[in-house]
Amino acid sequence: MKPSWPRRLGRVGPPPGGVRAEPAGFSQVRFIGDEDEQGLARFYGELPTRAPTSTPDCLRVLALSGGGAGGAFGAGAMLGLTQSGSRPKFDIVTGVSTGALIAPFAFLGSDWDEHLAGAYLGDQTSVILDWTTLRPGAGLYASDPLSGLVRRYIDADLLVAVAAAHAEGRRLFVATANLDTQKLSIWDMGAIASRGGPEALMLFKDVLVASASMPGLFPPKMISVATEDAVFAEMHVDGGTITPLFVAPEPLIVRRAQQWAVREVEVYALVNTTLEPVSAATPMGVVPILIRSFELMLRSTYRNALRAVGAYCEINGFSLHTASIPADFGGINMLRFDHGLLNNMFEHGAELARNGRLWTKVR
C-alpha cells in the first residue's frame, strides 16, 4: 500500500474525516474518544465481571497520572508497597504520560520492580531534557533519550508477560492524544501484546513514547495506520493534553459501570504531582514563567481530573483511594530530570508507602 497523499510538511497525512484506520494487523486495540455506544461496549465488554485476583469479590483498579519528573514518586511508591507487603494485584491499570511509563511494571507486579526503578533512576532518565539534546524542530528536545529509555526497559519478555496477564482477564490501558483529530485514544496494551512479534513490540513501545511526549518539548510520535487500500500517519502526543488521569473513558464518567458487576470495586488514583498551590515569587524570565505556568496547569487540571474520578466512584459506589506528592515536597520542577530530584522523589514515595501513609481513602 502507498501513502494516501504526498508527504507535506515532512509527514504522511492522517486519515480523511470519517475514515477509520488502524495500525496494520491490529484491530480493536483502542477506544477513540467519541465512539458510539457499540464501540464503547466492544472495548469494555471483555473486562472481567469477576476479578481474577486472590479476592474474587473485589476488582482493583490503579490509575496512574502524568507529572513529568514526578513519575519518580509513583515509581517509588510501587516499590514501597512491595516492601511493606501491602501492594495489591491490580486487575486494571491505566496510565497517562509518565504514568504510562510506570503502568506496565505496576501491572505486572513486584517481579518487575528492578526494571521500574531502573527506568526512573538510571543514567538515561537524567538526560531526557538535558541541554545537550536540544534539537529545535517539531520539539525543543530530541526524542532519542525518551525512545532509548523505552527500548531499554520494554522488551519481548515484558510483552509476553503482559499478554499472559491479558489472557487471565486483566487489562492495561494507556492514553495518547491524537493532534490531528484532537481526540483521545485509549490503547488496550494487552491486546497489542497478545498479537506478539516485532510489530506488536514496536507498536507497544510507540504508544508509550507517544503518551510521554509532552508537546513542544518532544516531537510528536507518528503512528502508521492503514485501511484496505491506503496508508496514513496519525500524530500522537502526551495523553495528558486531554486527560491527565482516567479510570474510564469520558462517556462513562456520568454513567453506572454495568460492565463491572462485582460486589466491590476499589479504585487507587496515584497523582504524580502536588495538588495544592505553592506560593512563591516568580522571576521575570521566560523559562521560570513557563515552568510556573506548567506547574499551575498541572495542578488545576489534575484536581479536576481527580474530581471526575471521584464522581465516577460515587455514582457507582466504588471505594476510592488517592495519593499525590505531598505539599511539603512542593517547589519542585517537574521538568527537571536530574538524579538528585528523581532520587528524592522516588525515596519519598517509597517511604510513604512503606509506612502506610501513601493512600488517603476518600470514600
Summary of the structure (lengths in Angstrom):
residues: 363
radius of gyration: 19.5
end to end distance: 53.0
largest distance: 58.2
contacts: 1238
relative contact order: 0.19
helix: 43%
strand: 18%
